[in-house]
Amino acid sequence: MGTQTAKQKILEAVERLPDNATLEDAIERLCFLSKVEEGLRQSHAGEMIPHQDAVRQLLG
C-alpha cells in the first residue's frame, strides 16, 4: 500500500464527516489531522521532549 497524497487524505477526511457537517467542522478536522501528522513527523525525527519537561512547560 502506497503513501496517500495530501489530496487523498483531505478527500477521505471530508467523506467521513457526517452529512450535516459544517464547513467549520471540515476545517477543524483537517487542522486536527495536520497537527497529528506533524506530531508523528516530529516523533519519527526524534524531535521530542521528555514527558516531565512537557508537564513543567504546560504548568509554568
mmCIF file of the N, C-alpha and C atoms, coordinates in Angstrom:
data_MODEL
# 
_entry.id   MODEL 
# 
loop_
_atom_site.group_PDB 
_atom_site.id 
_atom_site.type_symbol 
_atom_site.label_atom_id 
_atom_site.label_alt_id 
_atom_site.label_comp_id 
_atom_site.label_asym_id 
_atom_site.label_entity_id 
_atom_site.label_seq_id 
_atom_site.pdbx_PDB_ins_code 
_atom_site.Cartn_x 
_atom_site.Cartn_y 
_atom_site.Cartn_z 
_atom_site.occupancy 
_atom_site.B_iso_or_equiv 
_atom_site.pdbx_formal_charge 
_atom_site.auth_seq_id 
_atom_site.auth_comp_id 
_atom_site.auth_asym_id 
_atom_site.auth_atom_id 
_atom_site.pdbx_PDB_model_num 
ATOM 1   N N  . MET A 1 1  ? 0.843   -1.177 0.000  1.00 0.00 ? 1  MET A N  1 
ATOM 2   C CA . MET A 1 1  ? 0.000   0.000  0.000  1.00 0.00 ? 1  MET A CA 1 
ATOM 3   C C  . MET A 1 1  ? 0.886   1.237  0.000  1.00 0.00 ? 1  MET A C  1 
ATOM 4   N N  . GLY A 1 2  ? 0.657   2.140  -0.945 1.00 0.00 ? 2  GLY A N  1 
ATOM 5   C CA . GLY A 1 2  ? 1.470   3.337  -1.059 1.00 0.00 ? 2  GLY A CA 1 
ATOM 6   C C  . GLY A 1 2  ? 1.032   4.424  -0.101 1.00 0.00 ? 2  GLY A C  1 
ATOM 7   N N  . THR A 1 3  ? 1.827   5.454  -0.053 1.00 0.00 ? 3  THR A N  1 
ATOM 8   C CA . THR A 1 3  ? 1.518   6.595  0.795  1.00 0.00 ? 3  THR A CA 1 
ATOM 9   C C  . THR A 1 3  ? 0.456   7.453  0.121  1.00 0.00 ? 3  THR A C  1 
ATOM 10  N N  . GLN A 1 4  ? -0.521  7.885  0.902  1.00 0.00 ? 4  GLN A N  1 
ATOM 11  C CA . GLN A 1 4  ? -1.572  8.738  0.364  1.00 0.00 ? 4  GLN A CA 1 
ATOM 12  C C  . GLN A 1 4  ? -1.039  10.143 0.126  1.00 0.00 ? 4  GLN A C  1 
ATOM 13  N N  . THR A 1 5  ? -1.542  10.778 -0.905 1.00 0.00 ? 5  THR A N  1 
ATOM 14  C CA . THR A 1 5  ? -1.213  12.174 -1.135 1.00 0.00 ? 5  THR A CA 1 
ATOM 15  C C  . THR A 1 5  ? -2.043  13.024 -0.180 1.00 0.00 ? 5  THR A C  1 
ATOM 16  N N  . ALA A 1 6  ? -1.644  14.282 -0.038 1.00 0.00 ? 6  ALA A N  1 
ATOM 17  C CA . ALA A 1 6  ? -2.408  15.201 0.817  1.00 0.00 ? 6  ALA A CA 1 
ATOM 18  C C  . ALA A 1 6  ? -3.848  15.301 0.316  1.00 0.00 ? 6  ALA A C  1 
ATOM 19  N N  . LYS A 1 7  ? -4.016  15.370 -0.986 1.00 0.00 ? 7  LYS A N  1 
ATOM 20  C CA . LYS A 1 7  ? -5.366  15.484 -1.564 1.00 0.00 ? 7  LYS A CA 1 
ATOM 21  C C  . LYS A 1 7  ? -6.205  14.257 -1.211 1.00 0.00 ? 7  LYS A C  1 
ATOM 22  N N  . GLN A 1 8  ? -5.615  13.075 -1.282 1.00 0.00 ? 8  GLN A N  1 
ATOM 23  C CA . GLN A 1 8  ? -6.345  11.853 -0.941 1.00 0.00 ? 8  GLN A CA 1 
ATOM 24  C C  . GLN A 1 8  ? -6.750  11.855 0.532  1.00 0.00 ? 8  GLN A C  1 
ATOM 25  N N  . LYS A 1 9  ? -5.841  12.302 1.406  1.00 0.00 ? 9  LYS A N  1 
ATOM 26  C CA . LYS A 1 9  ? -6.148  12.368 2.836  1.00 0.00 ? 9  LYS A CA 1 
ATOM 27  C C  . LYS A 1 9  ? -7.273  13.353 3.110  1.00 0.00 ? 9  LYS A C  1 
ATOM 28  N N  . ILE A 1 10 ? -7.247  14.491 2.427  1.00 0.00 ? 10 ILE A N  1 
ATOM 29  C CA . ILE A 1 10 ? -8.293  15.505 2.594  1.00 0.00 ? 10 ILE A CA 1 
ATOM 30  C C  . ILE A 1 10 ? -9.634  14.957 2.150  1.00 0.00 ? 10 ILE A C  1 
ATOM 31  N N  . LEU A 1 11 ? -9.664  14.353 0.974  1.00 0.00 ? 11 LEU A N  1 
ATOM 32  C CA . LEU A 1 11 ? -10.921 13.807 0.455  1.00 0.00 ? 11 LEU A CA 1 
ATOM 33  C C  . LEU A 1 11 ? -11.478 12.726 1.380  1.00 0.00 ? 11 LEU A C  1 
ATOM 34  N N  . GLU A 1 12 ? -10.608 11.867 1.892  1.00 0.00 ? 12 GLU A N  1 
ATOM 35  C CA . GLU A 1 12 ? -11.053 10.812 2.805  1.00 0.00 ? 12 GLU A CA 1 
ATOM 36  C C  . GLU A 1 12 ? -11.633 11.410 4.088  1.00 0.00 ? 12 GLU A C  1 
ATOM 37  N N  . ALA A 1 13 ? -10.956 12.418 4.636  1.00 0.00 ? 13 ALA A N  1 
ATOM 38  C CA . ALA A 1 13 ? -11.434 13.057 5.867  1.00 0.00 ? 13 ALA A CA 1 
ATOM 39  C C  . ALA A 1 13 ? -12.794 13.708 5.639  1.00 0.00 ? 13 ALA A C  1 
ATOM 40  N N  . VAL A 1 14 ? -12.960 14.372 4.520  1.00 0.00 ? 14 VAL A N  1 
ATOM 41  C CA . VAL A 1 14 ? -14.225 15.049 4.216  1.00 0.00 ? 14 VAL A CA 1 
ATOM 42  C C  . VAL A 1 14 ? -15.333 14.023 4.000  1.00 0.00 ? 14 VAL A C  1 
ATOM 43  N N  . GLU A 1 15 ? -15.014 12.938 3.313  1.00 0.00 ? 15 GLU A N  1 
ATOM 44  C CA . GLU A 1 15 ? -16.017 11.908 3.071  1.00 0.00 ? 15 GLU A CA 1 
ATOM 45  C C  . GLU A 1 15 ? -16.498 11.253 4.361  1.00 0.00 ? 15 GLU A C  1 
ATOM 46  N N  . ARG A 1 16 ? -15.655 11.231 5.387  1.00 0.00 ? 16 ARG A N  1 
ATOM 47  C CA . ARG A 1 16 ? -16.025 10.610 6.666  1.00 0.00 ? 16 ARG A CA 1 
ATOM 48  C C  . ARG A 1 16 ? -16.857 11.534 7.562  1.00 0.00 ? 16 ARG A C  1 
ATOM 49  N N  . LEU A 1 17 ? -16.957 12.792 7.209  1.00 0.00 ? 17 LEU A N  1 
ATOM 50  C CA . LEU A 1 17 ? -17.766 13.717 8.007  1.00 0.00 ? 17 LEU A CA 1 
ATOM 51  C C  . LEU A 1 17 ? -19.242 13.357 7.862  1.00 0.00 ? 17 LEU A C  1 
ATOM 52  N N  . PRO A 1 18 ? -20.026 13.627 8.899  1.00 0.00 ? 18 PRO A N  1 
ATOM 53  C CA . PRO A 1 18 ? -21.462 13.380 8.776  1.00 0.00 ? 18 PRO A CA 1 
ATOM 54  C C  . PRO A 1 18 ? -22.086 14.316 7.739  1.00 0.00 ? 18 PRO A C  1 
ATOM 55  N N  . ASP A 1 19 ? -23.221 13.923 7.203  1.00 0.00 ? 19 ASP A N  1 
ATOM 56  C CA . ASP A 1 19 ? -23.888 14.717 6.169  1.00 0.00 ? 19 ASP A CA 1 
ATOM 57  C C  . ASP A 1 19 ? -24.241 16.127 6.631  1.00 0.00 ? 19 ASP A C  1 
ATOM 58  N N  . ASN A 1 20 ? -24.450 16.296 7.923  1.00 0.00 ? 20 ASN A N  1 
ATOM 59  C CA . ASN A 1 20 ? -24.832 17.613 8.436  1.00 0.00 ? 20 ASN A CA 1 
ATOM 60  C C  . ASN A 1 20 ? -23.629 18.440 8.909  1.00 0.00 ? 20 ASN A C  1 
ATOM 61  N N  . ALA A 1 21 ? -22.414 18.015 8.557  1.00 0.00 ? 21 ALA A N  1 
ATOM 62  C CA . ALA A 1 21 ? -21.212 18.741 8.974  1.00 0.00 ? 21 ALA A CA 1 
ATOM 63  C C  . ALA A 1 21 ? -21.160 20.113 8.300  1.00 0.00 ? 21 ALA A C  1 
ATOM 64  N N  . THR A 1 22 ? -20.622 21.071 9.032  1.00 0.00 ? 22 THR A N  1 
ATOM 65  C CA . THR A 1 22 ? -20.468 22.422 8.506  1.00 0.00 ? 22 THR A CA 1 
ATOM 66  C C  . THR A 1 22 ? -19.070 22.582 7.913  1.00 0.00 ? 22 THR A C  1 
ATOM 67  N N  . LEU A 1 23 ? -18.865 23.696 7.226  1.00 0.00 ? 23 LEU A N  1 
ATOM 68  C CA . LEU A 1 23 ? -17.521 23.997 6.726  1.00 0.00 ? 23 LEU A CA 1 
ATOM 69  C C  . LEU A 1 23 ? -16.547 24.126 7.887  1.00 0.00 ? 23 LEU A C  1 
ATOM 70  N N  . GLU A 1 24 ? -17.009 24.697 8.979  1.00 0.00 ? 24 GLU A N  1 
ATOM 71  C CA . GLU A 1 24 ? -16.166 24.830 10.166 1.00 0.00 ? 24 GLU A CA 1 
ATOM 72  C C  . GLU A 1 24 ? -15.760 23.457 10.702 1.00 0.00 ? 24 GLU A C  1 
ATOM 73  N N  . ASP A 1 25 ? -16.679 22.496 10.693 1.00 0.00 ? 25 ASP A N  1 
ATOM 74  C CA . ASP A 1 25 ? -16.359 21.127 11.116 1.00 0.00 ? 25 ASP A CA 1 
ATOM 75  C C  . ASP A 1 25 ? -15.262 20.543 10.233 1.00 0.00 ? 25 ASP A C  1 
ATOM 76  N N  . ALA A 1 26 ? -15.367 20.753 8.933  1.00 0.00 ? 26 ALA A N  1 
ATOM 77  C CA . ALA A 1 26 ? -14.384 20.224 7.989  1.00 0.00 ? 26 ALA A CA 1 
ATOM 78  C C  . ALA A 1 26 ? -13.015 20.858 8.223  1.00 0.00 ? 26 ALA A C  1 
ATOM 79  N N  . ILE A 1 27 ? -13.001 22.160 8.390  1.00 0.00 ? 27 ILE A N  1 
ATOM 80  C CA . ILE A 1 27 ? -11.737 22.867 8.622  1.00 0.00 ? 27 ILE A CA 1 
ATOM 81  C C  . ILE A 1 27 ? -11.101 22.399 9.928  1.00 0.00 ? 27 ILE A C  1 
ATOM 82  N N  . GLU A 1 28 ? -11.925 22.270 10.970 1.00 0.00 ? 28 GLU A N  1 
ATOM 83  C CA . GLU A 1 28 ? -11.423 21.807 12.266 1.00 0.00 ? 28 GLU A CA 1 
ATOM 84  C C  . GLU A 1 28 ? -10.811 20.415 12.150 1.00 0.00 ? 28 GLU A C  1 
ATOM 85  N N  . ARG A 1 29 ? -11.476 19.537 11.434 1.00 0.00 ? 29 ARG A N  1 
ATOM 86  C CA . ARG A 1 29 ? -10.981 18.166 11.260 1.00 0.00 ? 29 ARG A CA 1 
ATOM 87  C C  . ARG A 1 29 ? -9.658  18.159 10.493 1.00 0.00 ? 29 ARG A C  1 
ATOM 88  N N  . LEU A 1 30 ? -9.579  18.957 9.431  1.00 0.00 ? 30 LEU A N  1 
ATOM 89  C CA . LEU A 1 30 ? -8.349  18.999 8.640  1.00 0.00 ? 30 LEU A CA 1 
ATOM 90  C C  . LEU A 1 30 ? -7.196  19.590 9.441  1.00 0.00 ? 30 LEU A C  1 
ATOM 91  N N  . CYS A 1 31 ? -7.470  20.604 10.251 1.00 0.00 ? 31 CYS A N  1 
ATOM 92  C CA . CYS A 1 31 ? -6.423  21.185 11.108 1.00 0.00 ? 31 CYS A CA 1 
ATOM 93  C C  . CYS A 1 31 ? -5.943  20.153 12.125 1.00 0.00 ? 31 CYS A C  1 
ATOM 94  N N  . PHE A 1 32 ? -6.878  19.423 12.714 1.00 0.00 ? 32 PHE A N  1 
ATOM 95  C CA . PHE A 1 32 ? -6.518  18.377 13.675 1.00 0.00 ? 32 PHE A CA 1 
ATOM 96  C C  . PHE A 1 32 ? -5.622  17.324 13.025 1.00 0.00 ? 32 PHE A C  1 
ATOM 97  N N  . LEU A 1 33 ? -6.023  16.848 11.851 1.00 0.00 ? 33 LEU A N  1 
ATOM 98  C CA . LEU A 1 33 ? -5.230  15.831 11.164 1.00 0.00 ? 33 LEU A CA 1 
ATOM 99  C C  . LEU A 1 33 ? -3.847  16.353 10.794 1.00 0.00 ? 33 LEU A C  1 
ATOM 100 N N  . SER A 1 34 ? -3.756  17.614 10.437 1.00 0.00 ? 34 SER A N  1 
ATOM 101 C CA . SER A 1 34 ? -2.475  18.234 10.111 1.00 0.00 ? 34 SER A CA 1 
ATOM 102 C C  . SER A 1 34 ? -1.560  18.247 11.327 1.00 0.00 ? 34 SER A C  1 
ATOM 103 N N  . LYS A 1 35 ? -2.115  18.603 12.477 1.00 0.00 ? 35 LYS A N  1 
ATOM 104 C CA . LYS A 1 35 ? -1.323  18.643 13.720 1.00 0.00 ? 35 LYS A CA 1 
ATOM 105 C C  . LYS A 1 35 ? -0.857  17.243 14.122 1.00 0.00 ? 35 LYS A C  1 
ATOM 106 N N  . VAL A 1 36 ? -1.728  16.254 13.967 1.00 0.00 ? 36 VAL A N  1 
ATOM 107 C CA . VAL A 1 36 ? -1.353  14.876 14.292 1.00 0.00 ? 36 VAL A CA 1 
ATOM 108 C C  . VAL A 1 36 ? -0.222  14.422 13.371 1.00 0.00 ? 36 VAL A C  1 
ATOM 109 N N  . GLU A 1 37 ? -0.356  14.712 12.090 1.00 0.00 ? 37 GLU A N  1 
ATOM 110 C CA . GLU A 1 37 ? 0.677   14.323 11.129 1.00 0.00 ? 37 GLU A CA 1 
ATOM 111 C C  . GLU A 1 37 ? 2.020   14.986 11.462 1.00 0.00 ? 37 GLU A C  1 
ATOM 112 N N  . GLU A 1 38 ? 1.986   16.251 11.838 1.00 0.00 ? 38 GLU A N  1 
ATOM 113 C CA . GLU A 1 38 ? 3.216   16.957 12.206 1.00 0.00 ? 38 GLU A CA 1 
ATOM 114 C C  . GLU A 1 38 ? 3.816   16.355 13.473 1.00 0.00 ? 38 GLU A C  1 
ATOM 115 N N  . GLY A 1 39 ? 2.989   16.003 14.428 1.00 0.00 ? 39 GLY A N  1 
ATOM 116 C CA . GLY A 1 39 ? 3.476   15.365 15.651 1.00 0.00 ? 39 GLY A CA 1 
ATOM 117 C C  . GLY A 1 39 ? 4.140   14.025 15.367 1.00 0.00 ? 39 GLY A C  1 
ATOM 118 N N  . LEU A 1 40 ? 3.547   13.256 14.476 1.00 0.00 ? 40 LEU A N  1 
ATOM 119 C CA . LEU A 1 40 ? 4.145   11.975 14.097 1.00 0.00 ? 40 LEU A CA 1 
ATOM 120 C C  . LEU A 1 40 ? 5.476   12.192 13.381 1.00 0.00 ? 40 LEU A C  1 
ATOM 121 N N  . ARG A 1 41 ? 5.541   13.204 12.524 1.00 0.00 ? 41 ARG A N  1 
ATOM 122 C CA . ARG A 1 41 ? 6.790   13.508 11.829 1.00 0.00 ? 41 ARG A CA 1 
ATOM 123 C C  . ARG A 1 41 ? 7.875   13.864 12.831 1.00 0.00 ? 41 ARG A C  1 
ATOM 124 N N  . GLN A 1 42 ? 7.527   14.709 13.806 1.00 0.00 ? 42 GLN A N  1 
ATOM 125 C CA . GLN A 1 42 ? 8.484   15.107 14.828 1.00 0.00 ? 42 GLN A CA 1 
ATOM 126 C C  . GLN A 1 42 ? 8.936   13.909 15.652 1.00 0.00 ? 42 GLN A C  1 
ATOM 127 N N  . SER A 1 43 ? 8.015   13.043 15.969 1.00 0.00 ? 43 SER A N  1 
ATOM 128 C CA . SER A 1 43 ? 8.350   11.854 16.747 1.00 0.00 ? 43 SER A CA 1 
ATOM 129 C C  . SER A 1 43 ? 9.327   10.960 15.987 1.00 0.00 ? 43 SER A C  1 
ATOM 130 N N  . HIS A 1 44 ? 9.033   10.728 14.721 1.00 0.00 ? 44 HIS A N  1 
ATOM 131 C CA . HIS A 1 44 ? 9.904   9.880  13.907 1.00 0.00 ? 44 HIS A CA 1 
ATOM 132 C C  . HIS A 1 44 ? 11.282  10.515 13.705 1.00 0.00 ? 44 HIS A C  1 
ATOM 133 N N  . ALA A 1 45 ? 11.345  11.847 13.747 1.00 0.00 ? 45 ALA A N  1 
ATOM 134 C CA . ALA A 1 45 ? 12.617  12.550 13.570 1.00 0.00 ? 45 ALA A CA 1 
ATOM 135 C C  . ALA A 1 45 ? 13.369  12.692 14.896 1.00 0.00 ? 45 ALA A C  1 
ATOM 136 N N  . GLY A 1 46 ? 12.762  12.194 15.985 1.00 0.00 ? 46 GLY A N  1 
ATOM 137 C CA . GLY A 1 46 ? 13.413  12.286 17.291 1.00 0.00 ? 46 GLY A CA 1 
ATOM 138 C C  . GLY A 1 46 ? 13.328  13.670 17.912 1.00 0.00 ? 46 GLY A C  1 
ATOM 139 N N  . GLU A 1 47 ? 12.401  14.481 17.440 1.00 0.00 ? 47 GLU A N  1 
ATOM 140 C CA . GLU A 1 47 ? 12.233  15.852 17.935 1.00 0.00 ? 47 GLU A CA 1 
ATOM 141 C C  . GLU A 1 47 ? 11.220  15.881 19.072 1.00 0.00 ? 47 GLU A C  1 
ATOM 142 N N  . MET A 1 48 ? 11.535  15.135 20.132 1.00 0.00 ? 48 MET A N  1 
ATOM 143 C CA . MET A 1 48 ? 10.609  15.035 21.259 1.00 0.00 ? 48 MET A CA 1 
ATOM 144 C C  . MET A 1 48 ? 11.269  15.568 22.521 1.00 0.00 ? 48 MET A C  1 
ATOM 145 N N  . ILE A 1 49 ? 10.436  15.883 23.502 1.00 0.00 ? 49 ILE A N  1 
ATOM 146 C CA . ILE A 1 49 ? 10.949  16.253 24.816 1.00 0.00 ? 49 ILE A CA 1 
ATOM 147 C C  . ILE A 1 49 ? 10.365  15.267 25.826 1.00 0.00 ? 49 ILE A C  1 
ATOM 148 N N  . PRO A 1 50 ? 11.070  14.989 26.907 1.00 0.00 ? 50 PRO A N  1 
ATOM 149 C CA . PRO A 1 50 ? 10.550  14.062 27.913 1.00 0.00 ? 50 PRO A CA 1 
ATOM 150 C C  . PRO A 1 50 ? 9.212   14.551 28.496 1.00 0.00 ? 50 PRO A C  1 
ATOM 151 N N  . HIS A 1 51 ? 8.387   13.607 28.874 1.00 0.00 ? 51 HIS A N  1 
ATOM 152 C CA . HIS A 1 51 ? 7.051   13.903 29.406 1.00 0.00 ? 51 HIS A CA 1 
ATOM 153 C C  . HIS A 1 51 ? 7.106   14.911 30.557 1.00 0.00 ? 51 HIS A C  1 
ATOM 154 N N  . GLN A 1 52 ? 7.997   14.704 31.495 1.00 0.00 ? 52 GLN A N  1 
ATOM 155 C CA . GLN A 1 52 ? 8.080   15.597 32.661 1.00 0.00 ? 52 GLN A CA 1 
ATOM 156 C C  . GLN A 1 52 ? 8.425   17.024 32.244 1.00 0.00 ? 52 GLN A C  1 
ATOM 157 N N  . ASP A 1 53 ? 9.268   17.180 31.230 1.00 0.00 ? 53 ASP A N  1 
ATOM 158 C CA . ASP A 1 53 ? 9.586   18.524 30.734 1.00 0.00 ? 53 ASP A CA 1 
ATOM 159 C C  . ASP A 1 53 ? 8.355   19.183 30.116 1.00 0.00 ? 53 ASP A C  1 
ATOM 160 N N  . ALA A 1 54 ? 7.566   18.397 29.406 1.00 0.00 ? 54 ALA A N  1 
ATOM 161 C CA . ALA A 1 54 ? 6.344   18.925 28.800 1.00 0.00 ? 54 ALA A CA 1 
ATOM 162 C C  . ALA A 1 54 ? 5.359   19.367 29.882 1.00 0.00 ? 54 ALA A C  1 
ATOM 163 N N  . VAL A 1 55 ? 5.228   18.565 30.917 1.00 0.00 ? 55 VAL A N  1 
ATOM 164 C CA . VAL A 1 55 ? 4.328   18.907 32.026 1.00 0.00 ? 55 VAL A CA 1 
ATOM 165 C C  . VAL A 1 55 ? 4.792   20.217 32.686 1.00 0.00 ? 55 VAL A C  1 
ATOM 166 N N  . ARG A 1 56 ? 6.085   20.336 32.929 1.00 0.00 ? 56 ARG A N  1 
ATOM 167 C CA . ARG A 1 56 ? 6.631   21.571 33.527 1.00 0.00 ? 56 ARG A CA 1 
ATOM 168 C C  . ARG A 1 56 ? 6.340   22.770 32.653 1.00 0.00 ? 56 ARG A C  1 
ATOM 169 N N  . GLN A 1 57 ? 6.502   22.634 31.353 1.00 0.00 ? 57 GLN A N  1 
ATOM 170 C CA . GLN A 1 57 ? 6.232   23.750 30.440 1.00 0.00 ? 57 GLN A CA 1 
ATOM 171 C C  . GLN A 1 57 ? 4.763   24.150 30.456 1.00 0.00 ? 57 GLN A C  1 
ATOM 172 N N  . LEU A 1 58 ? 3.890   23.161 30.517 1.00 0.00 ? 58 LEU A N  1 
ATOM 173 C CA . LEU A 1 58 ? 2.454   23.453 30.498 1.00 0.00 ? 58 LEU A CA 1 
ATOM 174 C C  . LEU A 1 58 ? 1.969   24.054 31.812 1.00 0.00 ? 58 LEU A C  1 
ATOM 175 N N  . LEU A 1 59 ? 2.562   23.634 32.924 1.00 0.00 ? 59 LEU A N  1 
ATOM 176 C CA . LEU A 1 59 ? 2.120   24.100 34.222 1.00 0.00 ? 59 LEU A CA 1 
ATOM 177 C C  . LEU A 1 59 ? 2.850   25.364 34.679 1.00 0.00 ? 59 LEU A C  1 
ATOM 178 N N  . GLY A 1 60 ? 3.818   25.775 33.912 1.00 0.00 ? 60 GLY A N  1 
ATOM 179 C CA . GLY A 1 60 ? 4.503   27.026 34.202 1.00 0.00 ? 60 GLY A CA 1 
ATOM 180 C C  . GLY A 1 60 ? 5.678   26.844 35.035 1.00 0.00 ? 60 GLY A C  1 
# 
